[in-house]
Amino acid sequence: MRIALHSEIRDGAIDDYRTNHARIPDALAETFSRIGIHDWTIWRSGHRLFHLVECDDWDAAVAALEDDPADHAWQADIGRFVEVFRDADGAEGTAPLEEVWDLRSQIA
């Protein structure tokens, strides 16, 4: 499955976010592989970040991360630069964004 997320960088933290997110810890990459997250790409527009995640099951992955020490350490570190995650309606939350259209699905 492929899902998209939206988050926002804290004011004045873009350069620090870029520097600290140039590479995630190997332990977290291993966790992602184990729980079925196969790819994660992040794009930035101003202070907004857009994430594209390829995974087996997003809800199961999020549940698996709840007690994962590598994820907890990463969130404590990178969380210094991230203001908020937003859902499809713009409210706070990590629910995936609404998919409106997909060319691959249309031409399949």
C-alpha positions in Angstrom: 0.0 0.0 0.0 1.1 3.6 -0.6 0.1 6.4 1.8 0.9 10.1 2.1 1.4 12.1 5.2 1.8 15.9 5.9 3.8 17.5 8.6 5.2 20.9 9.3 8.7 22.0 10.4 9.0 24.4 13.3 9.8 28.0 12.5 13.5 28.5 11.9 14.2 24.8 11.9 14.4 24.0 8.2 18.2 23.8 7.9 18.5 21.8 11.2 15.7 19.4 10.0 17.5 18.9 6.7 20.8 18.2 8.4 19.4 15.8 11.0 17.1 14.0 8.6 19.8 13.4 5.9 19.9 9.8 7.2 17.8 7.9 9.7 19.5 5.7 12.3 20.3 2.2 11.0 18.3 0.6 13.9 15.2 2.5 12.7 15.7 1.5 9.1 15.9 -2.1 10.3 12.7 -1.7 12.3 11.0 -0.3 9.2 12.1 -3.3 7.2 10.9 -5.7 9.9 7.4 -4.1 10.2 6.8 -3.8 6.5 7.7 -0.2 5.6 9.6 -0.6 2.3 10.2 3.0 1.3 9.6 6.5 2.7 10.3 9.7 0.8 9.8 13.2 2.1 9.4 16.4 0.0 9.5 19.9 1.4 7.6 23.1 0.3 8.4 25.9 2.7 7.8 24.6 6.2 5.5 21.9 5.0 6.7 18.3 4.5 4.9 15.7 2.4 5.7 12.0 3.0 5.1 9.1 0.6 5.3 5.8 2.4 5.2 2.3 0.7 4.2 -0.3 3.3 2.4 -3.5 3.8 -0.2 -2.1 6.3 0.1 1.4 7.7 -2.1 0.8 10.7 -0.1 -2.3 11.7 3.2 -0.5 11.2 2.1 2.4 13.4 0.9 -0.1 16.1 4.3 -1.8 15.9 6.2 1.5 16.4 4.3 2.3 19.6 6.7 0.3 21.7 9.8 0.4 19.5 12.9 1.9 21.2 14.5 2.9 17.9 11.4 4.9 16.9 11.1 6.5 20.3 14.8 7.6 20.2 14.3 9.0 16.6 11.1 10.8 17.5 12.7 12.4 20.5 15.6 13.6 18.3 13.8 14.7 15.1 10.7 15.9 17.0 12.7 19.0 18.0 12.3 20.2 14.5 8.7 19.0 13.6 5.8 21.2 14.7 2.9 19.0 13.9 1.5 16.2 11.7 -1.8 16.9 10.0 -4.5 14.6 8.7 -6.5 14.9 5.5 -8.7 17.7 7.0 -5.8 19.7 8.4 -6.4 18.7 12.0 -3.5 17.3 14.1 -2.9 13.6 13.5 -1.0 11.0 11.6 -3.8 9.6 9.6 -2.9 9.3 5.9 -4.0 12.0 3.5 -6.9 11.4 1.2 -5.9 10.0 -2.1 -7.8 11.9 -4.8 -6.4 10.5 -8.0 -3.8 8.0 -9.2 -2.6 7.7 -12.8 -1.5 4.0 -12.4 -5.0 3.1 -11.2 -6.7 5.0 -14.0 -4.7 3.4 -16.8 -4.7 -0.1 -15.3 
